[in-house]
């Protein structure tokens, strides 16, 4: 500001415009970090950070069987598997002592193109495990970084073999394994979560600049009924550069719904194979959520009305297809990161604001319901808070309840 010296700019002076040399002072508050619950105790995050080392997972997974594929890595597979089992025991994960099968890459293909190497390895796996696919494939690479095998192998394993894979370099296995690492110890104290709402996150990816003909990808995730720590994902392609999601509700000529919510009115449970069915069928007992909370990313203020008129209307139509007796209450929240507002501490202007900082006065629109929250710890550079706009709130959450919910969700 001092170097630019806007006060001496002739055009601004002619127009009678002056720019203050000091930052606007805003009174904010800092929300306390939620207590995290692990399998063997509780822990408090410090400065927005926490570590799962030497802690058991809150809800560890059980790996029934696994196979190991080795792309010419010079390591002892037996020792690697042994270390993996030990790490699993420390985290509460049950892992069989020995893998179901071990596959070594044929030496004659070591210098072949990556797709060829991947296809040959996949043929080995499928020839022996065609009728009994494993729970997970452990893949060992020779290169520690930037392995050319990684992309083709992940696609082959997940899309064609239909098996989750974990890739690693020939080093000792560490403790960062799967499962629900931790839970919110304060979950029972957040009123919003007591009624088990279904929480959606929605965004659209448009590809790189200059790729005008590439379809945009709409993605929606939804929480599970018994847990805010696990989400199911659904994706659709749509017209290039279109921000509004076109397929939340998409009736087909057959009378079924081909949208992301995928509601089939002919199904006995009134759900088909996507997000709402996942919530309903995984509930014990099966229940329809009474609250629907939607977080929408990637839209500008000029598109807020479109979110309500186009996307929210589709959500209403999809939910109406479940029956008139089910009428949940909706909360629609926009989360913006592409803005130019930043917060600094008055006492220490070179330091980022602490995680949990909330600003909801002076820099917010007096006509609408919006606020800024910097939930994360800015480790590099200057933190940019997320700007939240509440477009609709039929649940009548208080500002404290909503801010506490968003802050707590940042720790799961």
C-alpha positions in Angstrom: 0.0 0.0 0.0 2.8 2.4 0.9 4.8 1.7 -2.3 1.7 2.0 -4.6 0.9 5.4 -3.0 -2.7 5.3 -4.3 -3.4 8.7 -2.6 -1.2 10.4 -5.3 -2.9 8.7 -8.2 -4.3 11.5 -10.4 -7.3 9.6 -11.7 -8.4 8.6 -8.2 -7.9 12.1 -6.9 -9.9 13.5 -9.8 -12.8 11.1 -9.0 -12.6 12.0 -5.3 -11.7 8.4 -4.3 -9.4 7.8 -1.4 -8.1 4.5 -0.1 -7.4 4.0 3.6 -3.8 3.0 4.3 -4.8 0.9 7.3 -6.6 -2.4 7.4 -10.3 -2.5 8.5 -10.5 -3.6 12.1 -13.0 -6.4 12.8 -13.8 -8.1 16.0 -13.8 -11.9 15.6 -13.9 -14.9 17.8 -12.0 -18.2 17.9 -13.9 -21.4 18.3 -12.4 -24.0 20.5 -11.1 -27.1 18.7 -13.3 -30.2 19.2 -12.0 -33.1 21.3 -11.2 -36.1 19.1 -12.0 -39.6 20.2 -9.6 -42.5 19.2 -10.0 -46.1 19.9 -7.8 -46.0 23.0 -8.6 -42.5 24.4 -9.2 -38.9 23.5 -7.0 -36.1 22.3 -7.2 -32.3 21.8 -5.9 -30.8 18.6 -3.2 -28.2 19.1 -3.1 -25.3 16.7 -5.2 -27.2 14.3 -3.0 -30.2 14.2 -3.2 -33.8 15.6 -1.3 -37.0 15.1 -2.6 -40.6 14.9 0.8 -42.0 15.8 0.7 -44.6 18.6 -3.1 -44.3 18.7 -5.7 -47.0 17.8 -8.3 -46.1 15.2 -11.8 -45.3 16.4 -13.4 -47.8 13.9 -10.7 -49.9 12.3 -11.4 -52.0 9.2 -10.9 -55.7 8.9 -8.9 -56.9 5.9 -10.0 -60.5 5.2 -7.5 -61.3 2.5 -5.0 -59.4 0.4 -2.6 -60.1 -2.4 0.8 -58.4 -3.1 2.0 -57.5 -6.6 5.6 -56.4 -7.0 6.7 -54.4 -10.0 10.4 -55.3 -9.9 11.0 -53.5 -6.6 14.2 -54.7 -4.8 12.8 -55.5 -1.4 11.8 -58.4 0.8 8.1 -58.9 0.4 7.9 -61.1 3.5 9.4 -58.4 5.7 7.1 -55.8 4.2 4.0 -57.8 4.9 5.3 -58.5 8.4 5.7 -54.8 9.1 2.2 -54.2 7.7 0.7 -56.7 10.1 2.5 -55.1 13.0 1.3 -51.6 12.1 -2.3 -53.0 11.8 -2.1 -54.5 15.3 -1.0 -51.1 16.6 -4.1 -49.5 15.0 -6.5 -52.2 15.8 -6.7 -53.4 12.2 -7.0 -57.2 11.7 -4.7 -58.3 8.9 -3.9 -61.9 8.0 -0.4 -62.9 8.7 0.3 -64.0 5.2 -1.1 -62.7 1.9 -3.4 -64.8 -0.2 -1.0 -64.7 -3.1 2.2 -62.9 -4.2 2.8 -61.9 -7.8 6.3 -60.9 -9.1 6.6 -59.1 -12.4 8.0 -61.1 -15.3 11.6 -59.9 -15.9 11.0 -59.7 -19.7 8.5 -56.9 -19.3 10.5 -54.7 -16.9 11.4 -52.2 -19.7 8.1 -52.4 -21.5 5.7 -49.4 -21.6 3.7 -48.9 -18.4 0.3 -49.9 -19.9 1.9 -53.2 -21.1 3.4 -54.0 -17.7 0.1 -53.2 -16.0 -1.9 -55.5 -18.4 0.5 -58.4 -17.9 0.4 -58.1 -14.1 -3.4 -57.9 -14.2 -3.6 -61.0 -16.3 -1.5 -62.8 -13.7 -3.9 -61.7 -10.9 -7.1 -62.5 -12.8 -5.9 -65.9 -13.9 -5.5 -67.1 -10.3 -8.2 -65.1 -8.5 -10.9 -64.8 -11.1 -13.5 -66.4 -8.8 -12.2 -65.0 -5.5 -11.2 -61.4 -5.7 -9.2 -60.1 -2.7 -10.2 -57.3 -0.3 -7.2 -55.2 -1.3 -4.2 -55.4 -3.5 -0.9 -54.2 -2.1 1.2 -52.9 -5.0 5.0 -52.3 -4.6 6.8 -50.0 -7.0 10.5 -49.7 -7.6 10.4 -45.9 -7.9 9.8 -43.9 -4.7 8.3 -41.0 -6.5 6.7 -40.3 -9.9 6.2 -43.9 -10.8 4.9 -44.3 -14.4 3.1 -47.4 -13.3 0.9 -45.6 -10.7 -1.8 -44.1 -12.9 -2.3 -47.1 -15.2 -2.3 -49.5 -12.3 -4.8 -47.6 -10.2 -7.2 -47.4 -13.1 -6.8 -51.1 -14.0 -7.2 -52.3 -10.4 -10.2 -50.1 -9.6 -12.1 -49.9 -12.9 -11.4 -53.3 -14.5 -10.5 -55.6 -11.6 -12.9 -53.9 -9.2 -10.5 -54.1 -6.2 -9.1 -51.4 -4.0 -5.3 -51.1 -4.2 -2.7 -49.5 -2.0 0.6 -48.5 -3.6 3.9 -48.0 -1.8 7.6 -47.7 -2.4 10.0 -50.4 -1.0 10.3 -48.8 2.4 9.1 -49.9 5.8 5.3 -49.8 6.3 4.2 -46.9 8.4 1.1 -46.3 10.5 -1.1 -44.4 8.0 -3.6 -47.2 7.2 -7.3 -47.3 6.6 -10.5 -47.1 8.6 -12.1 -44.3 10.6 -9.1 -42.8 12.4 -11.0 -40.8 15.0 -14.4 -39.4 15.9 -15.7 -36.2 17.4 -15.9 -36.7 21.2 -18.3 -33.6 21.2 -20.6 -35.0 18.5 -23.4 -35.6 21.1 -23.0 -31.9 22.2 -23.7 -30.5 18.7 -27.5 -30.2 18.5 -27.5 -30.3 14.7 -26.1 -33.8 14.6 -28.5 -35.3 17.2 -31.3 -35.8 14.6 -28.9 -37.6 12.2 -29.2 -35.3 9.1 -27.9 -36.2 5.7 -25.1 -33.9 4.7 -24.3 -33.3 1.0 -21.3 -31.7 -0.6 -21.6 -30.6 -4.3 -19.1 -29.2 -6.8 -18.5 -29.1 -10.6 -15.1 -29.5 -12.3 -14.6 -27.8 -15.7 -11.2 -28.9 -16.8 -8.2 -26.8 -17.7 -8.6 -23.4 -19.4 -8.7 -23.7 -23.1 -10.4 -27.1 -23.1 -13.7 -25.8 -24.3 -15.0 -29.1 -25.6 -14.3 -31.2 -22.5 -17.4 -32.2 -20.5 -17.7 -30.8 -17.0 -17.9 -33.3 -14.1 -20.5 -32.9 -11.4 -19.7 -34.6 -8.1 -21.9 -35.1 -5.1 -21.1 -36.8 -1.8 -23.5 -37.6 1.0 -23.0 -38.7 4.6 -24.0 -42.1 6.0 -26.7 -42.3 8.6 -24.6 -43.7 11.4 -21.6 -41.6 10.8 -20.5 -38.2 9.6 -17.1 -39.7 8.9 -17.9 -41.7 5.9 -19.4 -40.4 2.6 -20.7 -42.0 -0.6 -19.8 -40.3 -3.9 -21.7 -40.0 -7.1 -20.5 -38.3 -10.3 -22.0 -37.4 -13.7 -20.6 -35.7 -16.8 -22.5 -32.8 -18.2 -22.3 -30.0 -20.8 -18.9 -28.2 -20.9 -18.5 -25.1 -18.8 -22.0 -25.4 -17.2 -21.8 -24.7 -13.5 -25.3 -25.7 -12.4 -25.6 -29.5 -11.9 -28.0 -30.8 -14.4 -28.6 -34.4 -13.1 -29.7 -34.2 -9.5 -33.1 -35.3 -10.7 -33.5 -36.8 -14.2 -36.7 -38.6 -15.0 -36.4 -41.3 -17.6 -39.1 -42.4 -20.1 -39.6 -45.6 -18.0 -40.7 -43.5 -15.1 -37.5 -44.1 -13.1 -35.0 -41.5 -12.0 -31.6 -41.5 -13.6 -30.3 -38.6 -11.6 -27.6 -38.5 -8.9 -30.2 -39.1 -6.2 -31.5 -42.1 -8.3 -35.0 -42.6 -6.8 -36.9 -45.5 -8.2 -40.6 -45.2 -7.4 -41.2 -48.8 -8.3 -38.7 -50.1 -5.7 -40.4 -51.4 -2.6 -38.2 -49.1 -0.4 -38.7 -46.1 -2.8 -34.9 -46.0 -3.3 -32.7 -47.2 -6.0 -28.9 -47.4 -6.2 -27.5 -44.0 -5.2 -27.2 -41.5 -2.4 -30.6 -41.5 -0.7 -30.8 -45.3 -1.0 -27.4 -45.6 0.7 -28.6 -43.5 3.6 -31.9 -45.4 3.9 -30.7 -48.9 3.6 -27.7 -48.5 5.9 -29.9 -47.0 8.7 -30.8 -49.3 11.6 -33.8 -49.3 11.4 -34.3 -47.9 7.9 -35.2 -44.2 8.2 -35.5 -41.2 6.0 -33.5 -38.1 7.2 -35.5 -35.3 8.7 -32.8 -32.7 7.9 -31.0 -32.2 4.5 -27.9 -30.0 4.7 -26.2 -29.1 1.4 -22.8 -27.5 1.0 -22.3 -26.1 -2.5 -18.8 -25.1 -3.7 -17.7 -23.2 -6.8 -20.5 -20.7 -7.4 -20.3 -16.9 -7.5 -22.8 -14.6 -5.9 -24.4 -14.0 -9.3 -25.4 -17.7 -9.4 -27.0 -17.9 -6.0 -30.5 -17.6 -7.4 -29.7 -20.3 -9.9 -28.7 -22.7 -7.1 -32.1 -22.2 -5.5 -34.1 -22.2 -8.7 -32.3 -25.0 -10.6 -30.4 -27.3 -8.2 -32.6 -26.9 -5.1 -35.7 -27.5 -7.3 -34.2 -30.7 -8.5 -33.6 -31.8 -4.9 -37.2 -31.1 -4.0 -38.4 -33.1 -7.0 -36.2 -36.0 -6.2 -37.3 -36.1 -2.6 -41.0 -35.6 -3.5 -40.7 -38.8 -5.6 -40.2 -40.6 -2.3 -43.8 -39.8 -1.2 -45.7 -36.9 0.1 -45.4 -38.1 3.7 -41.7 -37.3 3.8 -40.9 -33.6 4.0 -37.5 -32.9 5.4 -36.2 -29.4 6.2 -33.5 -28.1 4.1 -30.4 -25.9 4.7 -28.5 -24.7 1.6 -25.0 -23.3 2.3 -22.5 -21.9 -0.3 -18.8 -22.2 0.5 -16.6 -19.8 -1.4 -12.8 -19.8 -1.5 -12.2 -17.7 -4.5 -12.4 -14.3 -2.9 -9.8 -11.6 -1.8 -10.6 -11.2 1.9 -7.9 -12.1 4.3 -7.6 -11.8 8.1 -4.5 -10.8 10.1 -3.9 -10.6 13.9 -3.7 -7.1 15.1 -1.0 -7.9 17.7 1.0 -10.1 15.3 0.2 -9.0 11.7 2.8 -11.3 10.2 1.1 -14.4 11.7 -2.0 -16.1 10.4 -5.1 -16.0 12.5 -5.5 -19.1 14.7 -7.6 -22.0 13.4 -11.3 -21.6 14.3 -11.4 -17.9 13.7 -14.8 -16.6 12.7 -15.7 -13.2 11.4 -19.3 -12.3 11.0 -19.5 -8.5 11.3 -18.5 -5.4 9.3 -17.0 -7.3 6.3 -20.3 -9.3 5.8 -23.4 -8.2 3.9 -26.0 -6.7 6.3 -28.8 -8.0 4.2 -27.9 -11.6 4.1 -26.7 -14.5 6.3 -23.0 -14.9 5.7 -19.8 -15.2 7.7 -16.1 -16.1 7.3 -14.4 -19.0 9.0 -10.7 -20.0 8.9 -11.0 -23.5 10.3 -7.6 -24.8 9.2 -4.1 -23.9 10.3 -2.2 -21.9 7.7 1.2 -23.6 7.6 2.5 -21.9 4.4 1.6 -18.4 3.1 -1.4 -16.4 4.2 -4.6 -18.3 5.2 -7.7 -17.5 3.1 -10.9 -18.1 5.1 -13.9 -19.8 3.6 -16.8 -17.4 3.0 -20.1 -19.1 3.8 -23.4 -17.9 2.5 -26.6 -19.4 4.0 -29.1 -19.2 1.1 -31.9 -21.2 2.8 -32.3 -22.4 6.4 -35.6 -24.2 7.1 -34.0 -25.9 10.1 -33.7 -22.5 11.8 -30.2 -23.1 13.1 -28.7 -20.4 15.2 -25.5 -18.8 14.1 -23.6 -20.5 16.9 -25.0 -24.0 16.0 -24.2 -23.7 12.3 -20.7 -22.3 12.9 -20.0 -25.0 15.5 -21.2 -27.7 13.0 -19.0 -26.4 10.1 -16.0 -26.1 12.4 -16.4 -29.6 13.8 -16.8 -31.1 10.3 -13.4 -29.6 9.5 -11.9 -32.1 12.0 -13.3 -35.3 10.6 
